[in-house]
Amino acid sequence: MLEAVGVSPFDETVYRAVLSGQQCTVADLAESAGAGVARTGQALERLADLGLVRGVGRGRWEAMSPRSALTALLHRRRSEAETMYGEVEAELSGLHRLYWANQLRSDPEALVEVLSAPETIARRIDEVNRSVTTHLWTLDKPPYLDAVGQPHFHEQEKTTTREWVERGVDIRGVYCLESIDPPGRMETVLRLAALGEKSRLLRHLPFKARIVDRRVAMVPLTGGSKESIVLVHPSGLLDGLMELFEAYWERAEPLLAQQAEEVEEGPSEEELVLVRLLHAGFKDQAIARQLGVSVRTATRRVAALMRTLDADTRFQAGVRARERGWI
């Protein structure tokens, strides 16, 4: 019963005997446990080290409060397990690299997996996504395998992102204008950022990529992910892709301002979406598509935003929004 917190079955028998008596002697406890005095005495010493019993003089022992003693012991074991898990996680990447380095020496083709069948691509992407534990870095642009722009996909993205954030995954995404063009996509990306994804925006990305746990990258081979992709395993090529991601990350602009929480009167969700779209260079027609409204309505909302920011031009609106910490 108590083996999970480091108490052996025999020691637990002695502990229960102590709980049943009052300031028991070793001889009494040995008789209750059906064991020798020496063995029982050693068990009592181990239980004392765990904080479950204590000596009260003249060879007598009494139990500590099980609720407080076992709770403290449980917390200690949990902390030790978390530390051990973290150490194993830290070693995992190195062990995986060692494995793939050996694979590469014996079979250079193990450097990459080339996938072309749609069902194979979908299956392997799902497998890699499910294996995320520490990092998820994305260069995001069309085309997409999934139904980006559809409400059910947006909800799925938010649910998955929330789970990854709760697990402490370092989620970073670099988006381009193409990737936020589908209707409602900008709003979803902002919501992902609010959940904890570190999101940035560039006007253009030359290709798309996803790097998982710094151990594998998924990159379209030709055309887009609907045609073929490669999975790049630990190698100089993967190192290069990670450095390339870092370079694009440094060039991109954050989607959410870090100082936004310090602003007394922050923007509404609609104002935030609008100012981001304006800052990204979207025209009224594209803004209307994002908001799911007519071009006339989009123009009216942009005008209202500019009045709120006391701006005469869209450029000036961007400057004022930045001054307020909106972008």
C-alpha positions as a LaTeX table, in Angstrom:
\begin{tabular}{lrrr}
\hline
Residue & $x$ (\AA) & $y$ (\AA) & $z$ (\AA) \\
\hline
Met1 & 0.00 & 0.00 & 0.00 \\
Leu2 & 2.73 & 2.47 & 0.99 \\
Glu3 & 5.46 & 1.19 & $-1.34$ \\
Ala4 & 4.81 & 4.18 & $-3.65$ \\
Val5 & 6.23 & 6.49 & $-0.97$ \\
Gly6 & 9.19 & 4.24 & $-0.10$ \\
Val7 & 7.75 & 2.09 & 2.71 \\
Ser8 & 8.35 & $-1.65$ & 2.25 \\
Pro9 & 5.56 & $-4.15$ & 3.11 \\
Phe10 & 7.37 & $-5.26$ & 6.30 \\
Asp11 & 8.03 & $-1.69$ & 7.41 \\
Glu12 & 4.36 & $-0.92$ & 6.80 \\
Thr13 & 3.41 & $-3.85$ & 9.05 \\
Val14 & 5.60 & $-2.41$ & 11.82 \\
Tyr15 & 4.17 & 1.08 & 11.21 \\
Arg16 & 0.61 & $-0.22$ & 11.54 \\
Ala17 & 1.59 & $-1.94$ & 14.78 \\
Val18 & 2.93 & 1.36 & 16.13 \\
Leu19 & $-0.31$ & 3.09 & 15.09 \\
Ser20 & $-2.30$ & 0.46 & 17.01 \\
Gly21 & $-0.42$ & 0.94 & 20.32 \\
Gln22 & 0.76 & 3.70 & 22.60 \\
Gln23 & 4.52 & 4.21 & 23.09 \\
Cys24 & 5.25 & 0.59 & 22.16 \\
Thr25 & 8.51 & $-1.17$ & 22.94 \\
Val26 & 10.54 & $-2.86$ & 20.22 \\
Ala27 & 9.77 & $-6.23$ & 21.79 \\
Asp28 & 6.01 & $-5.57$ & 21.67 \\
Leu29 & 6.22 & $-4.46$ & 18.06 \\
Ala30 & 8.37 & $-7.45$ & 17.08 \\
Glu31 & 5.75 & $-9.77$ & 18.52 \\
Ser32 & 2.94 & $-7.97$ & 16.65 \\
Ala33 & 4.90 & $-8.10$ & 13.39 \\
Gly34 & 5.94 & $-11.72$ & 13.88 \\
Ala35 & 9.61 & $-10.88$ & 13.44 \\
Gly36 & 12.82 & $-10.63$ & 15.40 \\
Val37 & 13.69 & $-7.68$ & 17.61 \\
Ala38 & 16.72 & $-6.73$ & 15.48 \\
Arg39 & 14.75 & $-6.67$ & 12.23 \\
Thr40 & 11.92 & $-4.73$ & 13.85 \\
Gly41 & 14.39 & $-2.22$ & 15.28 \\
Gln42 & 15.88 & $-1.63$ & 11.81 \\
Ala43 & 12.39 & $-1.09$ & 10.39 \\
Leu44 & 11.69 & 1.49 & 13.11 \\
Glu45 & 14.88 & 3.36 & 12.24 \\
Arg46 & 13.82 & 3.49 & 8.58 \\
Leu47 & 10.34 & 4.68 & 9.53 \\
Ala48 & 11.90 & 7.38 & 11.74 \\
Asp49 & 14.04 & 8.56 & 8.81 \\
Leu50 & 10.84 & 8.92 & 6.81 \\
Gly51 & 9.23 & 10.96 & 9.60 \\
Leu52 & 6.52 & 8.37 & 10.32 \\
Val53 & 7.55 & 7.41 & 13.90 \\
Arg54 & 9.79 & 8.74 & 16.64 \\
Gly55 & 11.55 & 7.36 & 19.68 \\
Val56 & 10.25 & 8.54 & 23.04 \\
Gly57 & 12.95 & 7.15 & 25.30 \\
Arg58 & 13.53 & 3.84 & 27.07 \\
Gly59 & 13.21 & 1.94 & 23.79 \\
Arg60 & 9.67 & 3.06 & 23.20 \\
Trp61 & 8.21 & 4.34 & 19.93 \\
Glu62 & 5.16 & 6.31 & 18.92 \\
Ala63 & 3.61 & 7.19 & 15.56 \\
Met64 & 3.48 & 10.66 & 14.09 \\
Ser65 & 0.17 & 11.91 & 12.71 \\
Pro66 & $-0.38$ & 9.86 & 9.51 \\
Arg67 & $-2.11$ & 12.76 & 7.77 \\
Ser68 & 0.76 & 15.20 & 8.22 \\
Ala69 & 3.61 & 12.67 & 8.02 \\
Leu70 & 2.36 & 10.81 & 4.95 \\
Thr71 & 1.30 & 14.00 & 3.19 \\
Ala72 & 4.81 & 15.45 & 3.68 \\
Leu73 & 6.33 & 12.17 & 2.48 \\
Leu74 & 4.04 & 12.12 & $-0.56$ \\
His75 & 5.02 & 15.67 & $-1.49$ \\
Arg76 & 8.69 & 14.78 & $-1.12$ \\
Arg77 & 8.34 & 11.71 & $-3.36$ \\
Arg78 & 6.40 & 13.74 & $-5.92$ \\
Ser79 & 9.11 & 16.42 & $-5.96$ \\
Glu80 & 11.81 & 13.76 & $-6.36$ \\
Ala81 & 9.85 & 12.13 & $-9.19$ \\
Glu82 & 9.40 & 15.46 & $-10.98$ \\
Thr83 & 13.10 & 16.21 & $-10.64$ \\
Met84 & 14.00 & 12.77 & $-11.97$ \\
Tyr85 & 11.53 & 13.17 & $-14.84$ \\
Gly86 & 13.08 & 16.53 & $-15.72$ \\
Glu87 & 16.56 & 15.02 & $-15.74$ \\
Val88 & 15.41 & 12.20 & $-18.02$ \\
Glu89 & 13.72 & 14.72 & $-20.33$ \\
Ala90 & 16.97 & 16.69 & $-20.49$ \\
Glu91 & 18.86 & 13.57 & $-21.51$ \\
Leu92 & 16.26 & 12.46 & $-24.03$ \\
Ser93 & 17.27 & 14.91 & $-26.74$ \\
Gly94 & 20.94 & 13.90 & $-26.47$ \\
Leu95 & 20.10 & 10.20 & $-26.55$ \\
His96 & 17.88 & 10.70 & $-29.59$ \\
Arg97 & 20.66 & 12.58 & $-31.37$ \\
Leu98 & 23.09 & 9.77 & $-30.56$ \\
Tyr99 & 20.65 & 7.23 & $-31.98$ \\
Trp100 & 20.14 & 9.15 & $-35.22$ \\
Ala101 & 23.85 & 9.87 & $-35.58$ \\
Asn102 & 24.44 & 6.12 & $-35.54$ \\
Gln103 & 21.57 & 5.58 & $-37.97$ \\
Leu104 & 23.03 & 8.18 & $-40.29$ \\
Arg105 & 26.46 & 6.54 & $-40.31$ \\
Ser106 & 24.96 & 3.18 & $-41.20$ \\
Asp107 & 22.23 & 4.51 & $-43.49$ \\
Pro108 & 22.54 & 8.09 & $-44.81$ \\
Glu109 & 18.95 & 7.93 & $-46.05$ \\
Ala110 & 17.83 & 7.87 & $-42.39$ \\
Leu111 & 18.57 & 11.61 & $-42.33$ \\
Val112 & 15.17 & 12.33 & $-43.84$ \\
Glu113 & 11.87 & 10.59 & $-44.41$ \\
Val114 & 10.22 & 11.54 & $-47.71$ \\
Leu115 & 6.42 & 11.27 & $-47.52$ \\
Ser116 & 4.15 & 11.67 & $-50.52$ \\
Ala117 & 0.90 & 9.70 & $-50.02$ \\
Pro118 & $-1.73$ & 12.00 & $-48.43$ \\
Glu119 & $-2.80$ & 9.39 & $-45.88$ \\
Thr120 & 0.83 & 8.74 & $-44.91$ \\
Ile121 & 1.50 & 12.48 & $-44.55$ \\
Ala122 & $-1.56$ & 12.96 & $-42.36$ \\
Arg123 & $-0.69$ & 9.96 & $-40.17$ \\
Arg124 & 2.96 & 10.94 & $-39.63$ \\
Ile125 & 2.09 & 14.58 & $-38.91$ \\
Asp126 & $-0.43$ & 13.41 & $-36.32$ \\
Glu127 & 2.17 & 11.08 & $-34.77$ \\
Val128 & 4.76 & 13.85 & $-34.53$ \\
Asn129 & 2.26 & 16.36 & $-33.12$ \\
Arg130 & 1.17 & 13.87 & $-30.46$ \\
Ser131 & 4.81 & 13.41 & $-29.40$ \\
Val132 & 5.36 & 17.10 & $-28.52$ \\
Thr133 & 6.88 & 17.45 & $-25.05$ \\
Thr134 & 9.18 & 20.51 & $-24.92$ \\
His135 & 9.19 & 22.64 & $-28.11$ \\
Leu136 & 6.89 & 23.44 & $-31.00$ \\
Trp137 & 8.26 & 26.01 & $-33.45$ \\
Thr138 & 6.32 & 26.83 & $-36.61$ \\
Leu139 & 6.87 & 28.85 & $-39.77$ \\
Asp140 & 3.26 & 29.10 & $-40.88$ \\
Lys141 & 1.99 & 29.62 & $-44.42$ \\
Pro142 & $-0.44$ & 27.90 & $-46.84$ \\
Pro143 & $-1.29$ & 25.41 & $-48.20$ \\
Tyr144 & $-2.74$ & 23.46 & $-45.27$ \\
Leu145 & $-3.76$ & 19.86 & $-44.84$ \\
Asp146 & $-6.43$ & 20.81 & $-42.32$ \\
Ala147 & $-9.56$ & 22.92 & $-42.68$ \\
Val148 & $-7.95$ & 26.20 & $-41.63$ \\
Gly149 & $-10.62$ & 28.88 & $-41.53$ \\
Gln150 & $-13.36$ & 26.52 & $-40.35$ \\
Pro151 & $-14.79$ & 27.07 & $-36.82$ \\
His152 & $-14.24$ & 23.46 & $-35.70$ \\
Phe153 & $-10.57$ & 23.64 & $-36.65$ \\
His154 & $-10.14$ & 26.92 & $-34.74$ \\
Glu155 & $-11.58$ & 25.31 & $-31.62$ \\
Gln156 & $-9.32$ & 22.29 & $-32.05$ \\
Glu157 & $-6.28$ & 24.55 & $-32.35$ \\
Lys158 & $-7.20$ & 26.44 & $-29.20$ \\
Thr159 & $-7.79$ & 23.25 & $-27.22$ \\
Thr160 & $-4.48$ & 21.72 & $-28.31$ \\
Thr161 & $-2.56$ & 24.94 & $-27.67$ \\
Arg162 & $-4.05$ & 25.25 & $-24.18$ \\
Glu163 & $-2.97$ & 21.66 & $-23.38$ \\
Trp164 & 0.58 & 22.28 & $-24.64$ \\
Val165 & 0.88 & 25.52 & $-22.67$ \\
Glu166 & $-0.28$ & 23.78 & $-19.49$ \\
Arg167 & 2.45 & 21.17 & $-20.04$ \\
Gly168 & 5.08 & 23.91 & $-20.36$ \\
Val169 & 5.77 & 23.45 & $-24.08$ \\
Asp170 & 7.69 & 26.34 & $-25.69$ \\
Ile171 & 5.24 & 27.24 & $-28.50$ \\
Arg172 & 6.48 & 29.77 & $-31.01$ \\
Gly173 & 4.83 & 30.62 & $-34.32$ \\
Val174 & 5.95 & 32.94 & $-37.10$ \\
Tyr175 & 3.00 & 33.84 & $-39.36$ \\
Cys176 & 2.96 & 35.65 & $-42.70$ \\
Leu177 & 0.22 & 37.62 & $-44.47$ \\
Glu178 & $-0.84$ & 34.53 & $-46.43$ \\
Ser179 & $-1.31$ & 32.50 & $-43.26$ \\
Ile180 & $-3.73$ & 35.00 & $-41.70$ \\
Asp181 & $-5.67$ & 35.64 & $-44.92$ \\
Pro182 & $-8.43$ & 32.99 & $-44.44$ \\
Pro183 & $-11.59$ & 34.52 & $-42.89$ \\
Gly184 & $-11.35$ & 34.67 & $-39.10$ \\
Arg185 & $-7.79$ & 33.40 & $-39.07$ \\
Met186 & $-6.30$ & 36.56 & $-37.58$ \\
Glu187 & $-8.72$ & 36.45 & $-34.67$ \\
Thr188 & $-7.84$ & 32.81 & $-33.99$ \\
Val189 & $-4.10$ & 33.52 & $-34.10$ \\
Leu190 & $-4.58$ & 36.34 & $-31.60$ \\
Arg191 & $-6.53$ & 33.99 & $-29.33$ \\
Leu192 & $-3.72$ & 31.43 & $-29.54$ \\
Ala193 & $-1.30$ & 34.17 & $-28.53$ \\
Ala194 & $-3.52$ & 35.09 & $-25.60$ \\
Leu195 & $-3.49$ & 31.43 & $-24.50$ \\
Gly196 & 0.30 & 31.44 & $-24.33$ \\
Glu197 & 1.63 & 30.84 & $-27.84$ \\
Lys198 & 4.48 & 33.23 & $-28.61$ \\
Ser199 & 3.27 & 34.58 & $-31.97$ \\
Arg200 & 5.02 & 36.90 & $-34.40$ \\
Leu201 & 4.25 & 38.24 & $-37.87$ \\
Leu202 & 6.34 & 38.68 & $-41.03$ \\
Arg203 & 5.05 & 39.95 & $-44.35$ \\
His204 & 6.51 & 36.97 & $-46.20$ \\
Leu205 & 7.88 & 33.50 & $-45.50$ \\
Pro206 & 9.60 & 31.52 & $-48.29$ \\
Phe207 & 8.50 & 28.12 & $-46.97$ \\
Lys208 & 6.65 & 26.48 & $-44.10$ \\
Ala209 & 8.15 & 24.28 & $-41.41$ \\
Arg210 & 7.38 & 22.78 & $-38.03$ \\
Ile211 & 10.10 & 21.84 & $-35.54$ \\
Val212 & 9.15 & 19.52 & $-32.68$ \\
Asp213 & 11.25 & 19.19 & $-29.52$ \\
Arg214 & 14.34 & 20.29 & $-31.49$ \\
Arg215 & 14.60 & 16.67 & $-32.68$ \\
Val216 & 12.55 & 16.55 & $-35.88$ \\
Ala217 & 11.41 & 19.08 & $-38.50$ \\
Met218 & 8.58 & 18.76 & $-41.00$ \\
Val219 & 9.14 & 20.69 & $-44.22$ \\
Pro220 & 7.25 & 20.61 & $-47.56$ \\
Leu221 & 9.44 & 19.18 & $-50.29$ \\
Thr222 & 7.71 & 20.68 & $-53.32$ \\
Gly223 & 4.66 & 22.84 & $-53.77$ \\
Gly224 & 3.16 & 22.40 & $-50.33$ \\
Ser225 & 2.27 & 19.96 & $-47.61$ \\
Lys226 & $-0.55$ & 18.51 & $-49.73$ \\
Glu227 & 1.97 & 17.08 & $-52.20$ \\
Ser228 & 4.98 & 15.88 & $-50.21$ \\
Ile229 & 6.94 & 16.62 & $-47.08$ \\
Val230 & 10.20 & 15.54 & $-45.51$ \\
Leu231 & 10.86 & 14.71 & $-41.89$ \\
Val232 & 14.36 & 15.85 & $-40.97$ \\
His233 & 15.96 & 14.02 & $-38.05$ \\
Pro234 & 18.91 & 15.16 & $-35.84$ \\
Ser235 & 21.70 & 16.26 & $-38.18$ \\
Gly236 & 23.45 & 19.32 & $-39.50$ \\
Leu237 & 20.41 & 19.93 & $-41.70$ \\
Leu238 & 18.10 & 20.04 & $-38.66$ \\
Asp239 & 20.53 & 22.39 & $-36.88$ \\
Gly240 & 20.42 & 24.67 & $-39.92$ \\
Leu241 & 16.61 & 24.69 & $-39.95$ \\
Met242 & 16.54 & 25.61 & $-36.26$ \\
Glu243 & 18.96 & 28.48 & $-36.83$ \\
Leu244 & 16.86 & 29.63 & $-39.78$ \\
Phe245 & 13.74 & 29.62 & $-37.60$ \\
Glu246 & 15.55 & 31.70 & $-34.97$ \\
Ala247 & 16.57 & 34.19 & $-37.68$ \\
Tyr248 & 12.97 & 34.63 & $-38.90$ \\
Trp249 & 11.81 & 34.83 & $-35.29$ \\
Glu250 & 14.17 & 37.73 & $-34.61$ \\
Arg251 & 12.98 & 39.60 & $-37.72$ \\
Ala252 & 9.27 & 39.13 & $-36.99$ \\
Glu253 & 7.16 & 41.46 & $-34.86$ \\
Pro254 & 5.20 & 40.21 & $-31.80$ \\
Leu255 & 1.46 & 39.96 & $-32.33$ \\
Leu256 & 0.72 & 40.89 & $-28.71$ \\
Ala257 & 2.55 & 43.71 & $-26.98$ \\
Gln258 & 4.26 & 42.68 & $-23.74$ \\
Gln259 & 3.25 & 45.96 & $-22.12$ \\
Ala260 & $-0.44$ & 45.55 & $-23.02$ \\
Glu261 & $-1.28$ & 44.48 & $-19.45$ \\
Glu262 & 0.08 & 47.76 & $-18.12$ \\
Val263 & $-2.21$ & 49.86 & $-20.29$ \\
Glu264 & $-5.11$ & 51.29 & $-18.27$ \\
Glu265 & $-7.60$ & 51.15 & $-21.14$ \\
Gly266 & $-6.71$ & 48.36 & $-23.50$ \\
Pro267 & $-8.38$ & 47.72 & $-26.86$ \\
Ser268 & $-11.47$ & 45.60 & $-27.31$ \\
Glu269 & $-11.01$ & 42.30 & $-29.15$ \\
Glu270 & $-12.37$ & 43.84 & $-32.36$ \\
Glu271 & $-10.08$ & 46.88 & $-32.07$ \\
Leu272 & $-7.09$ & 44.62 & $-31.48$ \\
Val273 & $-7.91$ & 42.54 & $-34.57$ \\
Leu274 & $-8.42$ & 45.67 & $-36.66$ \\
Val275 & $-5.21$ & 47.37 & $-35.59$ \\
Arg276 & $-3.24$ & 44.19 & $-36.27$ \\
Leu277 & $-4.75$ & 43.86 & $-39.72$ \\
Leu278 & $-4.00$ & 47.52 & $-40.50$ \\
His279 & $-0.46$ & 47.13 & $-39.18$ \\
Ala280 & 0.01 & 44.05 & $-41.38$ \\
Gly281 & $-1.01$ & 46.07 & $-44.45$ \\
Phe282 & $-4.47$ & 44.58 & $-45.06$ \\
Lys283 & $-6.86$ & 46.66 & $-47.18$ \\
Asp284 & $-10.57$ & 47.06 & $-46.42$ \\
Gln285 & $-11.60$ & 44.15 & $-48.65$ \\
Ala286 & $-9.21$ & 41.75 & $-46.88$ \\
Ile287 & $-10.27$ & 43.12 & $-43.48$ \\
Ala288 & $-13.91$ & 42.52 & $-44.39$ \\
Arg289 & $-13.07$ & 38.93 & $-45.30$ \\
Gln290 & $-11.35$ & 38.42 & $-41.94$ \\
Leu291 & $-14.24$ & 39.91 & $-39.97$ \\
Gly292 & $-16.95$ & 38.25 & $-42.04$ \\
Val293 & $-18.62$ & 41.58 & $-42.85$ \\
Ser294 & $-19.20$ & 43.72 & $-45.92$ \\
Val295 & $-16.47$ & 46.01 & $-47.25$ \\
Arg296 & $-18.60$ & 49.03 & $-46.29$ \\
Thr297 & $-18.91$ & 47.78 & $-42.71$ \\
Ala298 & $-15.18$ & 47.11 & $-42.54$ \\
Thr299 & $-14.44$ & 50.63 & $-43.79$ \\
Arg300 & $-16.79$ & 52.08 & $-41.17$ \\
Arg301 & $-15.11$ & 50.11 & $-38.38$ \\
Val302 & $-11.65$ & 51.17 & $-39.52$ \\
Ala303 & $-12.81$ & 54.80 & $-39.49$ \\
Ala304 & $-14.16$ & 54.38 & $-35.95$ \\
Leu305 & $-10.84$ & 52.88 & $-34.85$ \\
Met306 & $-8.94$ & 55.80 & $-36.33$ \\
Arg307 & $-11.19$ & 58.20 & $-34.42$ \\
Thr308 & $-10.50$ & 56.27 & $-31.22$ \\
Leu309 & $-6.78$ & 56.58 & $-31.86$ \\
Asp310 & $-7.13$ & 60.23 & $-32.91$ \\
Ala311 & $-5.38$ & 59.39 & $-36.20$ \\
Asp312 & $-5.82$ & 61.02 & $-39.61$ \\
Thr313 & $-4.09$ & 58.25 & $-41.61$ \\
Arg314 & $-3.68$ & 54.50 & $-41.31$ \\
Phe315 & 0.04 & 54.94 & $-40.79$ \\
Gln316 & $-0.65$ & 57.38 & $-37.97$ \\
Ala317 & $-3.14$ & 54.90 & $-36.50$ \\
Gly318 & $-0.38$ & 52.31 & $-36.36$ \\
Val319 & 1.93 & 54.78 & $-34.61$ \\
Arg320 & $-0.73$ & 55.72 & $-32.06$ \\
Ala321 & $-1.58$ & 52.06 & $-31.43$ \\
Arg322 & 2.08 & 51.29 & $-30.80$ \\
Glu323 & 2.32 & 54.24 & $-28.40$ \\
Arg324 & $-0.60$ & 52.79 & $-26.44$ \\
Gly325 & 1.02 & 49.38 & $-26.32$ \\
Trp326 & $-1.56$ & 47.71 & $-28.52$ \\
Ile327 & 1.05 & 46.35 & $-30.93$ \\
\hline
\end{tabular}
